[in-house]
């Protein structure tokens, strides 16, 4: 990481001086096949044509590479040793028009940054792909690595003849044969795009193809070739037809609503190994993590999640690729919109009509957590440099931003919102924008004052809480219903909210808890009355933010909370129920509801949850409540009770259903008693059976992971399972299971592999950390609390930012859950005020999670 940063001020100055006309990038990737030192780098030759507004001025290009063979500027050869420092190429005395040619040896990556090289353990085949956001294209070719210096790119790639090679542009004719082996693929120039969304995918990928056509109102036809790629080893699991179906539905939706044709020609989607993120919106060459190719049975929620990601990345073709933020301050201009549009388009264009329920229950949970951390920030953030940018791909930029856009649609209206988007695309196509550019078109289309809305929602941090306050007359009718708005003292902004308030009561016929009255109101300030509901009969439940129109934490009056404790499972509307689960979880995280009470609600009511995605989230929350928020002296008993409940629901669930699978996975994560472990062993060896439960390979690994963590599966058993599943996925599972074993020697080996060595790839480091962290092994992990704080600054300094983030987040002594660990974090922060700001942010966030856990444990202990 040293020397690789770029500040906002440097980027602004370079953008003031330079304008880029074109890139030509030639990569020779034949060295990827092989194991020696000579196979660790590849040749990259870049030609950049650009202008300088002040001839004679100096600037620099970006390149992170082991070596540079030559640098030529305007026909003059420069001494690489004099102008290249490992991260930048100095460009002295520029002309009005310039040509820069850089011939470099760049390094293959094993951390998912730049050009990642993966060797498939199943067959030894090599797979390559690029991942750049926010600034790793410079690891593959010389460039000006900032989003506002857009240009057309022309790629050519030389690779083994039997490979498939794709890039952003379509292939420009057939690949050319080379003497001595290999072919060269040439691609048509792209439209002007930013460096971070250029892409190359190369290797013996399995490819499936389809086509999308659309006839416009003027009779013209838009043709978009489609392709979907995965590793050969995953081809038997690849459901490309479903992927193409969602893709076509998305293209229909965005064309109908954006009135701007998809601008990037073809649409390839590659599912790639060892990917650090969910997906990346490279125009014409979208990349996804290959875990979206499902090797075993998954719930409907997993398919919905994949569809959401496909549509999220497609929305980026307009929000982010066609029109791009000027600097990372306005990252929300692409990520918030794509996150919102992912759910919006799912509901309107696909079979996943309940996507807003998933959004309310899962995406918002991510936002609520991020917005209550000390590192919270406005949606339009202050991004000083690239390290800041890397950490701002967070729950605020994505999920809070999307939640605020949902509120914006309620505020200005759907038609005005979409018309604003259409004008935005047409005015700024292939350009760069700031916040004000979007607000101006929304003011035009809605007639609303967007400046005030922006100040409240985009330029302040923190989440508000909305609580109902109700009074009644002698006849049990509402005399006043008010909504109280509160904010944290650290972020006291009270925002305008357009909310719906629902009144619920049980039906006499069947006891179902149903809504009988609803009103929408604009909440402003600390107290707002809802006049429309005066005179309504007394409700058993008052649900503020019914229909999930705004972004807030919901609170309950005492009567409503009592109703939920008794009748949550009788609430028939799935969105209302999801909102209540989320609100109850926030009460638990905030130390206002004992963790054991939340676990009790899960034991009594989760079995009746109809939405499997909500069920899986609630199961995850219950486990988190046990691990982090339960009083230590109740934790074991609570875990046994929840495991027994999960096993009961597993046996009661419909055979072969997604609910049965969700309960099977939940039970496996909770099992610790000998009888439970014996059941898992029986399900693995075939002596046990639960009607309808197909114990496929992925579920086998889930069961084996628990057995390993409980000391009931040794290295030989784990090795035997790998022999059954000698694949890339199997290898990751094996590494996780090995690190999970309850042995001091195992923990020491896992720690050394991640912290003291860089031998592991990003995916195997992630698997090792996941295995190392076992809630039932707190005593084994206790000695590492001190070692963690001794190591993290060195790790941050020496390792890539992706590995650094994984280590700092993943190995923080959260499982110690005690005041000593909190004191150690405070001591480190006090003694390391000069540490890298991004590193300090990660420690501050983890420290805050631990402090929250201690407060929640105190609440639970007092119950």
N, C-alpha and C positions, 0 to 999 in steps of 0.2 A: 503493500500500500504506500510506502514512502515515495514522494515525488509524483504520484499518480493523480493527485487531486487537481481540480480546476475550479477556480472561484467564479462567482457570478460577475464580479467586476472585470476579471480577465476576459470572460466570454463576451461581455458587452463591448469592451474595447475592440476585441477582434472582429465582432460583427459590425462595428462602426467603420472599420478599415476595409474589410474584405467582403467580396461577393463571389460565390462559387458558381462556375458555369457547367462543369462536368467532371465526373470521375470515370476513370477506366481502371479496373482492378483485375489483375491476372493472378490466380492462385494455382500453384502446382502441389497437389495433395497426394501424389504417388508415394511419398515417404510415409504415409499413414500406415501402410502395410509393412510390418516388421517390428522387431523388438529392441534393436540396438540403439545407441545414443544418436545415431544419424537419423533415426525415425522419430525423434522428439520435436523436430521443427519442420517447417514447410516454407517454400519460397513464395513471397508476396511481392508483386511489382505493381505499384500504383502510380498513375498519371493523373494529376489534378490541374485543371485549367481554372484560373481564378483571376479576379481583378482587385486592384488596390486603389482606394479613394485618395490616398496621399502618396504618390510615387516617391520613393526614397525611404519610406518608413520601414521598420522591421516588425516582424510578427513571428509566429511559430505554428508548426503543425504537430499533431499528436501521433505518437506511435509508442506502443509498449512491446518491445521485441528484444530477444537476446543479442541480435547483431544486425548491422546494416552494411550491405556491401557497397552501395553507392547512393549518393544524393546529387541530383542534377537540377539546378534552378535556372531556367531560361537559357539552357544550353551550356551553362558553366558548371563543371564538376566541383562540388564542395567536399571538403575532407570530412567523412563521417565522424571521425574521432573529435573533430572540432565543433560540429554542429549538433550531434546526437548525444543526449545524456542518459538514454535508456527509456525516457518517457516523452521527450519532446525533440523536435527538430527545429533549430533556430533558422529563421529565414531573413537574412539581412538584405537591406536595400532593395525593396521590391519595386518592380516596374508597374506601370498602369495595368498591363496585361501580363500574366505570368503562367508558366508551365513548370510544375514540379514533378519530378520522377524519382521515386524511392524504390530501391531494390533491397528487400530485407529478408532475413530469416526470422519468421515468427514461430511462437511455441504453441503446440497443441495443449489444450487444457484438460485437467482432470477434475476441475471444480465447477464446471458448468458455466464458465465465463469465457467469452471469446469463442474460439473454435474447439469444441469439446470432442475428445476422442474416446470412444468406448469400444472395448473388445468383449464380444459376447462369449461368456464362458461355455455356452452350449455348443457352439460350432467354431469358435475362434474368429468369426467374421468381425470386421472393423466398421463402425458406424460413426459418422461425423455430423455435427450440426452446429450452428452458431447461435449465440444468445448474447445480446449487447446491452440492453437497457440497464442503467442509464448511459454508460460510456465505455463499453468494452469492444466496440468495433475497432478501436485503435490497437487491439491485440491481434488483429487480423490484417489490417491494411492501414497505411498512413492516411490521415484525414484531419478535418477540422471538427472535433468531436463536441458539437453543441447543437441543439435542435433547430436553431434559427438560421443555420447556414445550410439550407437545402440545396440539392442539385440533382440532376439526372445521373444515374449510375449505370455503367455498362460492365458486366462481369463476364469473365471467361475462367473456366475451371478445368484443369488437367487432372485426371484421376484414372484409376484402373478401368479397363475397358468394360468389365462386367458390372460396374456400378450404375446406379441411378443417381443423377445429379440434378438438383433443382435450385432455382434462385427466385428473386422477386419477379423478374421478367420471364416471358415465354422463351423457349429455346429458339435460337436464330439459326434454323436449319439443322441438319444432322451433325452429330459430333464428328470431328476430324481425327483421323488416325495419325499417330505419331510413330516414327521409327523408334524401336526400342521398347515399345509397349505403352499402353495408355491411350486415352482419347481426350480431346479438348472440346468441351461444351462451351458454346457462346450463347449469350442471352441478349435479347433486345434491350435497348436502353429503357430504364424506368422513367416515369414522370418525376418531377422534382420531389424528393423525399429527404428526410433526415437520416443521418448516419446510423442512428440506433435501431432503425427498423429495416435496414438491409439484412439479407440473410442468404446463407448457403446451406443446403442439406445434401449430404453425399454418402453413399454406401450401398450395399446390396439390399436396399429396402424392398419390401413387398409393396406393390402399387395396385390400387384399384381406381377406375376412372368412371366418370359420369359427365353429364352436360346439363347446363341450365340455359334456357332461352326465355326471353320476355319480349313481347311486342308492345312498343310504345304507342301513345295516342296518335302520333303522326305516321304510324305504319312501319317505322324502323324497327329492326330486330336487334336486341342485345344478346349476344352469345357469350357465355362464360364457361370455358372448359373447367371441369372439376376433377381433382385427384385427392386420394387419401392414401397415406403411406404409414407403414409400421415395420418393425424388424421382422425378418423372416420367421423367427421363432414364435412370434405372436400371431402370425397370419391365420392360424386355425381358430383363434379367438376373435378375429377382427370382424365386427359387425358394420362394415362400411355402408351398407344400405341404410341403416338407421342414421348414420352420420350424414349421408347425402340428403336424406329426407329433411332433417333439421336444417341443413344448409340451404336447401331450396326454399323452405318455409321462411327462413330468415331473409333471404334475398328478396323474396316477394314482399315481405313486411317493410323492409327498409326502402325498397323502391317506391312502394305505394305511399309511404309517409315522408320520405326525404326529398322526393322529386329531383334527385341528382343521381344519374346512373353510376353504378359501381365503376370506379375509374381506373382499375389496375389490371385489366385483362383477364388472366386466368385466376383460379382460386384453388390453390393446393393447401392441404392440411396434413402436416406430418406429426406423427406421434413418436416421440424420441426418448431415448433412455437417459437416466440420471439427470433429469431436468429439475432445476431448482425451484421453479414457479409452476403455476397452473398452465399458463399458455402465454404466447406473445404474438402481437398483432402484425407481424411483418407482412406488408401488403403483397398479395399474391403467393405468399409462402408462410402461412401461419404454422407455428410450432406449438405442440401440446406435450405435457408429460404423458408418458406411455401408460401410466396407471389408469388412464381413461379407456384403455383397451382391457376389458374385464376378463380376467383369466378364470374366474369362478362365478358362482351365482352372487348377485348383488341385489339390493332393494331397488324399487322404483325411484327412490330418492337419489341413488347414484346416477341413474340415467338422466334424471331431471337436472342434477348438478352438471353433468357433462353437456347437456343441451344449453344450459345457461352459459357455460364457458364458451361454447361455439358461438353463441349469439353475442356475447360480450365482445369477443375478438372481432366479430363481423361489424359491430357498431363502431369499432375503432377505425375501420376503413374510411369512415367519414369524420368521426370525432377522434382526432389524433394523427391520422395518416394524411388525409386530404387537407385538413386544417390542424395545425400543430401549435402547441403552446410555445411562446418565445423562449422561456426558460422554465426550470422545474418548479418555480414558485406557483405556476398555474397548471401543475400536473393534474389538478382536478378537472380541468377543461377536457381532458380525455378520459381519465379513469372514473370519475364520478358519473359521467354521462354513459360510459360503456356499462358500468355496473347497474345503473338504472335501466338502461335500454335492454340489458340481458333479461331482466324479469318482465319488463313491459312487453317485449316482443314475444316472450314465452307464453304469457297469458293470452295474447291476442292471436298468435299464429301457430301454436303447436298444441299437442295433446296435454301439455303440462299446465293445465288451467289454474292450478293452485299455487303457482310460483310465488305469488305475493305472500302466501302463508309461510313458505320457506324463507322468504326475504325477512319477514317480520320476526321469525323465530331464530334464524341462524345468522344472517348477514348483520342484522342490527345488534346482535349480541357482541359481535366483533367490534362494532363501532362504539357501543356503550363502554366496553372495557378500555379501549384506546382513549376515549374522551375523558376518562377519569384518572388517567395517569398524569404524573407531574410533567411529562413530555408532551401533553396534548398541545395542539396547535390549531389555529384557524384552518378552515378548508383551503383557503388561499394562504399558503405558508410562506415563511421567510426562509428561503433556501439559499444559504450562503455559498455552498460548494457542492461537489459531487457526493461527498460522504453524507451530507445532509439529505441530498436527493435520494440516496439509496435507502435510507431509513424511512422516508416518507411514503413508501409504497405500503401504506398501513390502513388500519380500519377506519381512520378519519377520511383519508383521501378517497377510499373506495366506498365503504358502506355508509358512513355518515354523509358523504357527499351525495350518494345515490338517494339516501333518505330525504335529504334536503331538497333534491330535485323532485321527489315525489310530492313534497309539500309545495314546491313551486308550481307544479301542475295544478294542484288544488287551488293555489293562490291566483294564477293568471288564467287558468283554463287550458284544457288539452289542445284546442285548436290554436290558441295564441302561442303556446309553447312549441308546437310542431312547425307553425309558420315561421317562428323565430329561428328555429334550426335550419329551415330551408333557406332563409335569407342569409344566414351565417355562412353556410356552405358556398353559396353562389358569390358572395362578396370576398371571401377569403380563401378560395380554392388554391391549393398548393402554396399557401402562405403561412404566416405565423401570427398568433394573436395573443392578446392579454384579456384579463377579466372584462375590461370596459367594452371590448368589441362585442362580446356576447350580450352584455347588459343593454347595450344600445339598441340591438335588434329586438330584444324582448320588451323594452319600453315602447318601441314602435308598434309591435303587434298586440300588446296587452293594454296599453294606456296606463299601466301601473308605474309607480315610482320605484324603480329597481334599485336605486342608490341606497335607500333606507333598508330595503329587504336585504341587500348585499351586506351592508354594515352589520346587521343583526345576525345573519345566517352564515355568511362566508368569511367574515373578517373578525369574528370572535370565536373563542374556544369554549368548551364545556357543554354539558347536557343539563337541561331543565327537568324538574320533576313537577308533574301535575297531579293534584290530589283533589277529589271531590269533597265538598262540604254541604251537607243536606240538612234542612230542618223541615218538620212536618207539623200539621195541625192535628186537632183532636180526632179528625176523621181519617188519619193516616194518608193525607194527601200532601204533596210537596208544597211548602210555602216559599222556599228558596233553595236553589241548587247553584252553588258557586264552585268555581275551579280556582284553586290556590296554586300559584306558580312560584317555585323556588329555584334558586341557583346556588352552586357552591360558592363559599366566600372568596375562593381564589379566582373564580370566573363568574362574576355577579350579573352578567347580562341576562335580562328577562326579554324573551323574544316574542314576536307575534306568531301565533299558532292558529292555523285553521284546523279545528278538531271536530269530530263527531262524538257525542255523548250518548251512550246506549243504556237503557234501563231494562233489567232482566228480572224475571221471576219464574218460579216453577209452575208448570201446567198441572192442573188438578188431575187430569186424566192419566198421565204417565210419569209425572215428576220431572219431566225434562225442563232444563233451565233455558228459557228462550227470551229473546228481546221482544218487548211490547211497545217501546217508544224510543225515538231517536231524534236528536236535534244537532245541527251544525252551528258552530259559533266561532267567532274570531276572538281568541284569547289574547289579551294584552295586559301587561303589568302584573302585579302580585295577586289580584283578585278580579275575576270576571264572573258575572252571573249569567245563567242560561234561562232567560225569561220564558222561552218556548215550553219548558218542561214544568213550569209552575202549574199546580193543580193535578199533575199526574199522580196515580196511585203509588203508594210506597213500594219501591223496588227491593228485591233481595240482593241485587248486585248492581252497582253503578260502575260502568266501564268508560273511563275517560280515554280518548283516542281510539274509540271504536272504529273499525275499518282501517286503522293504522294510517291515518292521513299525515301525521306529523312525526317529528323525531323528538322523543322525550322519554323519560322514565315514568311509567304509570305507577301511581300509588293508589291505595284503597282506603275508604273509610272503614271503621271497625266492623260495621254490619256486613259490608261486602266481603271483607277478609274472612269473617266467620262463615259466610255462605260458601266461599271457595274451599275452606277447610273441610266442609261437610259434603259439598255437592259439585266439586270441580268436574268430576267425571260425567255429570249430567248436563253440562253446558254443551248444547248440540252444535253450535256454529263452529266450524274448525278454525277459522281465523280468530274469532273471539277467544277460543280456548288457547290457541297458540300465544296470543297476547297476554293472557293471564299466566300461563307458564313462564313466559319471559319476565313478567313483572314480579312473580314470586321468586324467581332466580335472582333478580336484581336486589330484592329485599334481603336475600340470603348473603349475597356478596357484600352488601352494605352493612352487614352486621345488625340488621333490624329483624331478621327472622332466624331462629336457631337452625343450624344445618340439619339437626335431627328431625325438625319439623318438615323441612323440604324433602328429606329422604322418605319420611312417612307418607307425604303426599304422593310421591312417586310409587311407593309400594301399593298404595290403595287405588290410585287412579290411572297410572300409566298404561295398565293393561287394557283400558278402554279407549286409548288414543287411536283414532282412525287414520291419522296422517303419519305414515311411517317415517318421514323425515323429521317431523316434530318429535316422534317417539325416540328416534336415535339421538336427537339433541338433548332431550330430557334425561335419557340414560347417561349421556356424557356428563351433564351437569350433576347428576346424583353422585357419580363417581368422583367428580371434582370436589363436591361437598364433603365426601368422606375423607378424601386424601388431604385436603387443605383447610377446610373450614370446621370440621367436627372437632370437639374437645378430644384430646388424645386418649383420655380414659374411657371414652365411649366408642372410639373409632372401630375397634375390632368387633365389638358387638353389633355396631351399625352395619359393618361390612358383611357379617354373617347373615343378618336379617335381610339385607338387600340381595345377597346372593340367593337366599332361599326364595325370595319373591321372584327373582329373575327365572329361577328354575321352574317355579310354579307356572309362570306365564309362558315359558318355553313349552311346557307340556300341554298347556291349554290352547296355544295358538293354532290357527288353522294349518294343518300339515302342508308343507311346501310353500307357505306364504312368505312374503317379505317380512312380516311381523315375526314369524317364527325365527327367521334368520337373524333379525335384529336382537331378539332375546337370546339366541344362542351365543352371539358374539358378546353380548352384555354379561351373560353368565360366565363365559370363559374368562373375562377380564376380572371378575369378582371372586372366582373360585379359590378357596384356600383350605377348606376342611378336607380331611382325608376321603370322605365319601364323595365329595364333589370332584376331587382329583381322580378318584377311581372311575367316576363316570366319564371324565374326559379321556382317560386311558382306554376305556372300553369303546368309546366312539371312534378312537383312532385305530384300535386293532380289530374292530369289527365285532367284538363280543357284546357291545352295547348298541342300543338302537333307540331312536326317538322317531316315531312315525312321521314320515314326510321330510325329515331333515337329511339332506344330501351333504355328507361331509366331503366336500371337494377339496382340492389342494390348498386353496387359500384358507379355508376353514381349518384344515389340518394344521397349518402353520400357526393359526390363532390359538388353537388348543395346545400345541406344543410349546408355544411361548410361555403360557401360564405354567405348564408343568416344569419347564426349565427354571423359571423364576422361583418356583416353590421347591426346587431341589429334587424334583421327581422325574427329570429327564437329563441324562448326562451327555457328554460330548459324543459318545458313540450313537446314541439315539438321534441326536441332531444331525450327525453325519449320515445316518441311514435315511433320514428324511430328505436331505440334500440329494442323495443318490436317486431318490424317487423323482426329484424335481431339480435336476441339474441345469437350471436356467439362471438368467440374470436376476429374475424375481426371487427364485429360490436361494440364490447366494445372499441377497439382502436379508431375507428372513433368517438364514442360517447365522449370519453375523449378529443379528439382533438377539437371537436365542442364545448364542454362546455368551454374549455380554450380559445376559439377564441372570445367569446362574449365581446362586448365593454363596460366593466364595471370595475371600479377600484377595487371593491370587488372581482370580478372574477380573475383579474390579481394577486391580493394579495394571493388568495387561491392557484392558480396554482404555483406561485413562491414558496410558503411555501411547497407545496407538493413535489416539485423537489429539492429545495435547502436545506430546513430545516428538511426534513424527508427522511427516506430510505424505506418508505412503498410501493413505486411503483416499479414494475418490470421494467426491462430495456425497454421493449416495451411500457409500459404505460408512463414511463418518457419521452421517445422519442415523443410520441403522445402529451403529455402535452406541451412540449417545442414547437412543431410544431404549436399547437393551440395558444399558448401565443404570438408567433411572428406574428403579423399582420401588414403589411405595412401601412394600413390606421389608425393605432392606435398609432402613434408615441408619441402623447402627453400623452397617458395613460402609455406608457412604459418608458417615460423620467425619472421618479423618481428612476428607478431601475439601472440606469447607475452607480451611486455611490455605491449602495448596491452590485452590481456585483463585483466590485473591492475589497470590504470589505469581500466578502464571498468566493472567489475562492480558496484561500490558504487553508482555513478550509475544503472546499469540497474535494480538492485534497488529503488532509491528511486523511480524515475520510472515504471516499467512495472508491469503487472499481475503477480501472482505466477506465473501460468502462463507468461508470456513470460519473466519473470525466471529461472524454473527452466530453461526451454529454453536460454536464452543461457548461463547459468552452467555447466550440465552440458555442453551441446553444443559450446561453443567453448573449453573448457579445453584447454591445449596438451598433450594426452595423446599426440598423434602425434609430438611432439618426442622423447619417450621417452628423455630424457637427464637427467643430474644437474643441468644448468643450470635446466631447467624445474622440477625438484623444489625447487631452492634458491629459485626465484622464488615458488613456492607457500608455502614456509616463511617467506620474508620477508614476504609479504603477511599471512599469519596472525599473525605476530609483531607487525606494525605496526597491525593492525586488530582488536585484541581486543574493541573496543567495537562492532564491526559487528553487524548484525542476526544473532541466533543461527541462524536458518534459513539465511541466506547463508553463514555460517561453516561450517555443517554440510555444505553442498553442496561447498564448496572442500576441506574436510577429507576428504570421501569421494573426490573426484577425486584429491587428493594421495596418498591411500592406494593407489588403483588404480595410480598411476604408480610409487610405491615398490615395489609388488608386481611390476610389470612389470620394473623394473630388477633385482630379485632373480632373477626367472625368466630374464632375459637372461644374467645372470652364470652361472647353472646351465647354460644352453644353451651358452655360450661355452666352458665347462670340459669339455663332452662330447667 
